[in-house]
Amino acid sequence: MLRPRFFLPSIAAAALLLAATTGGVLSGGFGATAVAATNGTLAATAGCGKAPTLASGTRTIQSSGQSRTYNLRIPDGYDRNHPYRLIFGFHWLNGSANNVTSAGYYGLQPLSNNSTIFVAPQGLNAGWANTNGRDLTLFDDISRQIENDLCVDTTQRFALGWSYGGAMSYAVACARPTVIRAVTVLSGANLSGCNGGTQPVAYFGIHGIYDSVLNISQGRQLRDTFVRNNGCTAQSPREPSRGSLTHITTAYSGCRAGYPVQWAAFDGDHTPSPVDGSGSPNDSRNWTSGEIWRFFSQFESTTPPTD
């Protein structure tokens, strides 16, 4: 569960986050396995048809000269000949891969009906400073390891995260636009860098209107990067009033086919689990998991984006 004890409690935490924005990221991707998400066909990885050696649980990998870890969740009844969706869930500051796993990868795993391989990487110092692009390299290395062993649809790679995890998801969208199909950033800001950030990626931003840790203006800035990149019509989406205990989700118009942008503002503070009609976050009653799953699952291999 994403319980309140994991939430960033104060402006001091925001200062700590902002102090960590040293992460430039390196260009490129993870080599031959990084088939462009815009290739127009279902693209299977080297792991398709192979008996897997990876298993669900905590894995160790060497990346940038360091020993790193990630949690892996392989679907029940895994079919080595079926290409699966791949979703990365990045944790928040002082959170962990285990927190993401125990919360069902932001509530998406229970909705996936065994259609998806889930990954939760562990950040150094429980964050995503992405110094010298090391966390982007980790993303590349984990992706390569998984796709060499398991069957992944390369047109169906996604990332999401809350707070610092949202910042890392944004960094992935900026730096790996031909690798990642879509991202969701919950209460994020530009804390992990944005190398590139000029190409389209389907984008869903979610933010509380009175976020006391990462102000909603920072989330709007991330959103507007992809409003521009995706060719959407600029607008000022409606946002709920304080005290309304609700949320408003806006789908931008005019976006390039296959590159939608959504924005959800909610009457609340810094939380990944807002609940309509209540001021108390709750993992099992939030609306975010369902909306994120619908946003990601709209992308089918047979309907790729068009150039």
Residue pairs with C-beta under 8 A, 6 or more apart in sequence:
1 102
1 103
1 283
2 99
2 103
2 106
2 162
2 271
2 272
2 273
2 281
2 283
3 283
4 281
6 92
6 94
6 95
6 99
7 270
7 271
7 281
8 14
8 17
8 92
8 93
8 94
8 163
8 213
8 270
9 213
10 212
10 213
11 212
11 213
13 93
13 213
14 212
14 213
14 214
16 93
17 93
17 127
17 163
17 164
17 167
17 189
17 191
17 213
17 214
18 189
18 191
20 127
20 128
20 129
20 164
20 191
21 129
21 190
21 191
21 192
21 193
22 129
22 130
22 131
23 128
23 129
23 130
23 131
23 132
23 133
23 135
23 171
23 191
23 192
23 193
24 130
24 132
24 133
24 193
24 195
25 130
25 133
25 135
25 136
25 171
25 174
25 175
25 192
25 193
25 194
25 195
25 196
26 132
26 133
26 136
26 137
26 175
26 195
27 175
27 195
27 196
29 140
29 176
29 178
29 179
30 139
30 140
30 141
30 143
30 144
30 179
31 140
31 144
33 45
33 46
33 143
33 144
33 147
33 148
33 154
34 140
34 143
34 154
34 176
34 178
34 179
35 43
35 45
35 154
35 155
36 154
36 178
36 179
37 154
37 155
37 157
37 178
37 179
37 180
37 181
37 304
37 305
38 178
38 258
38 304
38 305
38 307
39 154
39 155
39 304
40 304
41 155
41 301
41 304
42 83
42 153
42 155
42 301
42 302
43 83
43 153
43 154
43 155
44 83
44 151
44 152
44 153
44 154
45 83
45 147
45 148
45 150
45 151
45 152
45 154
46 147
46 148
47 80
47 146
47 147
47 148
47 149
47 150
47 151
47 152
48 80
48 81
48 83
48 151
48 152
49 80
49 81
49 151
50 80
50 149
50 151
51 80
52 74
52 78
52 80
52 149
52 150
53 149
54 72
54 74
54 145
54 146
54 149
54 150
55 72
55 74
56 72
56 73
56 74
57 71
57 72
58 69
58 70
58 71
58 72
58 97
59 69
59 70
59 71
59 72
59 145
60 67
60 68
60 69
61 67
61 68
61 69
61 70
61 138
61 141
61 142
61 145
62 68
62 141
63 134
63 137
63 138
63 141
63 142
64 132
64 134
64 137
64 138
66 124
66 134
68 121
68 122
68 124
68 138
68 141
69 97
69 121
69 122
70 97
70 119
70 120
70 121
70 122
70 142
71 97
71 98
71 100
71 101
71 119
71 120
71 121
71 122
72 117
72 118
72 119
72 146
73 101
73 105
73 109
73 117
73 118
73 119
74 117
74 150
75 84
75 112
75 114
75 115
75 116
75 117
76 114
77 114
78 84
78 150
79 151
80 150
80 151
81 151
82 151
83 151
83 152
83 153
83 154
83 156
83 301
84 115
84 116
84 117
84 150
84 151
84 152
84 153
84 156
85 112
85 115
85 116
85 117
85 152
85 153
85 156
85 157
85 158
85 296
86 116
86 117
86 119
86 143
86 146
86 147
86 152
86 153
86 156
86 157
86 158
87 105
87 108
87 116
87 117
87 118
87 119
87 157
87 158
87 159
87 160
87 296
88 119
88 120
88 121
88 139
88 142
88 157
88 158
88 159
88 160
88 169
88 172
89 100
89 105
89 106
89 108
89 118
89 119
89 120
89 159
89 160
89 161
89 165
90 100
90 120
90 121
90 123
90 128
90 159
90 160
90 161
90 164
90 165
90 166
90 168
90 169
91 97
91 99
91 100
91 120
91 122
91 123
91 126
91 161
91 164
91 165
92 99
92 161
92 162
92 163
92 164
92 165
92 272
93 126
93 127
93 163
93 164
94 126
94 127
95 126
95 164
95 165
96 122
96 126
97 120
97 121
97 122
98 120
100 106
100 120
100 165
101 118
101 120
103 283
104 110
104 289
105 118
105 120
106 160
106 161
106 162
106 186
106 272
106 288
106 289
106 292
107 283
107 286
107 288
107 289
107 290
107 292
107 293
108 116
108 118
108 160
108 289
108 292
108 293
108 296
109 116
109 118
111 289
111 290
111 293
112 118
112 293
117 146
117 150
117 152
119 142
119 146
121 135
121 138
121 139
121 142
123 135
123 164
123 168
124 134
124 135
127 164
128 135
128 164
128 165
128 167
128 168
128 171
128 191
128 192
129 135
129 191
129 192
130 136
130 168
130 171
130 192
130 193
133 175
133 193
133 195
135 168
135 171
135 192
136 171
136 172
136 175
136 176
136 195
139 159
139 172
139 176
140 176
143 157
143 179
146 152
147 154
153 301
154 179
155 181
155 299
155 301
155 304
156 181
156 299
156 301
157 179
157 180
157 181
158 180
158 181
158 182
158 183
158 184
158 296
159 168
159 169
159 172
159 173
159 180
159 183
159 184
160 166
160 169
160 183
160 184
160 185
160 186
160 292
161 167
161 168
161 169
161 185
161 186
161 188
162 186
162 187
162 188
162 272
163 186
163 187
163 188
163 213
163 214
163 270
163 272
164 191
164 192
165 186
165 188
166 184
166 185
166 186
166 187
166 188
166 189
166 222
167 185
167 188
167 189
167 190
167 191
167 192
168 192
169 183
169 184
169 185
169 188
170 183
170 185
170 188
170 190
170 192
170 194
170 222
171 192
171 193
171 194
171 195
172 180
172 183
173 180
173 183
173 197
173 201
173 203
173 226
174 193
174 194
174 195
174 196
174 197
174 225
175 193
175 194
175 195
175 196
175 197
177 196
177 199
177 200
177 201
178 199
180 201
181 201
181 202
181 299
182 201
182 202
182 203
182 204
182 295
182 296
182 299
183 201
183 202
183 203
183 204
184 203
184 204
184 205
184 206
184 292
184 295
184 296
185 203
185 204
185 205
185 206
185 219
185 222
185 223
186 206
186 207
186 272
186 288
187 206
187 207
187 208
187 211
187 213
187 214
187 219
187 270
187 271
187 272
188 205
188 207
188 214
188 218
188 219
188 222
189 214
189 218
189 219
189 221
189 222
190 218
190 221
190 222
194 225
197 225
197 229
198 229
199 229
200 226
200 229
200 230
200 231
200 256
200 259
200 305
201 226
201 229
201 230
201 259
202 230
202 258
202 259
202 260
202 261
202 295
202 299
202 305
203 223
203 226
203 230
203 260
203 261
203 262
204 261
204 262
204 263
204 264
204 291
204 292
204 295
205 219
205 220
205 222
205 223
205 261
205 262
205 263
205 264
206 219
206 263
206 264
206 265
206 266
206 288
206 291
206 292
207 216
207 219
207 220
207 264
207 265
207 266
208 216
208 265
208 266
208 267
208 268
208 269
208 270
208 271
208 274
209 216
209 239
209 240
209 242
209 265
209 266
209 267
209 268
210 216
210 242
210 267
210 268
210 269
211 219
211 268
211 269
211 270
212 269
212 270
213 269
213 270
214 270
216 239
216 265
220 263
223 261
223 263
224 234
226 232
226 259
226 261
227 234
227 252
227 261
229 259
230 252
230 255
230 256
230 259
230 260
230 261
231 254
231 255
231 256
231 259
232 252
232 253
232 254
232 255
232 261
233 252
233 253
233 254
233 255
235 250
235 252
235 253
237 248
237 250
237 252
237 263
237 265
238 248
238 250
238 265
239 248
239 265
240 246
240 247
240 248
240 265
240 266
240 267
241 267
242 267
243 267
244 267
245 267
245 276
245 277
245 278
245 279
246 266
246 267
246 276
246 277
247 264
247 265
247 266
247 267
247 274
247 276
247 287
248 264
248 265
248 266
249 262
249 263
249 264
249 291
250 262
250 263
250 264
251 260
251 261
251 262
252 260
252 261
252 262
252 263
255 261
256 305
256 306
257 305
257 306
258 299
258 303
258 304
258 305
258 306
259 305
260 295
260 298
262 291
262 295
264 288
264 291
266 274
266 276
267 274
268 274
268 279
268 281
271 281
272 281
272 286
272 288
273 281
273 282
273 283
273 286
273 288
274 281
274 286
274 287
274 288
275 281
275 282
275 285
275 286
275 287
276 287
278 285
